[in-house]
Amino acid sequence: MADDEPAERNAKPPHREVHSCRFSPDEWQLVVDRATAAGFSPSRFQRMAALGAPLGRRVNNHAVVALNRLGVNLNTMLKISLRTGQMPAATELSQLLAELRQQLSNLLSEP
């Protein structure tokens, strides 16, 4: 039985209780869509949401990459405009870049 002990210790406990929740057809479709977008089954998605587990990391990773690319482009434009002095909107670009950085920070710190 000593051989069985490590496997038993590492095994996740099965979910033994089943509870139901009622949804309208539109609500259920929203649950299914959000679960699919997050890469989870609807059941796992509901369990994680109910227990306060982080949900959107898989979806947010794509958003972070896209926003980061935008930030890099804006930063490059800002550097060129400051170097050449040809873009009068440099102040506006600086404000936009600061806002973009704040949004990225908020996105990464979401639970």
QUIPEKA-V613938 format. One record per residue. N is the residue number from 1. PHI is phi in radians with two decimals (none if undefined). Layout:
n phi
N PHI
N PHI
This chain:
n phi
1 none
2 -1.09
3 -1.20
4 -1.38
5 -1.05
6 -1.05
7 -1.13
8 -1.17
9 -1.17
10 -1.50
11 -1.26
12 -1.37
13 -1.19
14 -1.22
15 -1.39
16 -1.68
17 -1.83
18 -1.97
19 -2.23
20 -1.90
21 -2.48
22 -1.69
23 -2.32
24 -1.29
25 -0.99
26 -1.17
27 -1.13
28 -1.09
29 -1.08
30 -1.11
31 -1.07
32 -1.08
33 -1.09
34 -1.19
35 -1.11
36 -1.09
37 -1.09
38 -1.49
39 1.48
40 -2.14
41 -1.27
42 -1.00
43 -1.12
44 -1.14
45 -1.04
46 -1.11
47 -1.09
48 -1.15
49 -1.13
50 -1.16
51 -1.61
52 1.34
53 -1.32
54 -1.08
55 -1.99
56 -1.56
57 -1.01
58 -1.14
59 -1.26
60 -1.14
61 -1.04
62 -1.15
63 -1.14
64 -1.10
65 -1.09
66 -1.12
67 -1.17
68 -1.13
69 -1.06
70 -1.07
71 -1.10
72 -1.11
73 -1.09
74 -1.12
75 -1.11
76 -1.11
77 -1.06
78 -1.13
79 -1.07
80 -1.12
81 -1.14
82 -1.23
83 -1.23
84 -1.59
85 1.22
86 -1.66
87 -1.93
88 -1.21
89 -1.60
90 -1.04
91 -1.12
92 -1.12
93 -1.13
94 -1.10
95 -1.15
96 -1.13
97 -1.11
98 -1.11
99 -1.15
100 -1.06
101 -1.07
102 -1.13
103 -1.11
104 -1.10
105 -1.08
106 -1.08
107 -1.12
108 -1.29
109 -1.65
110 -1.12
111 -1.21
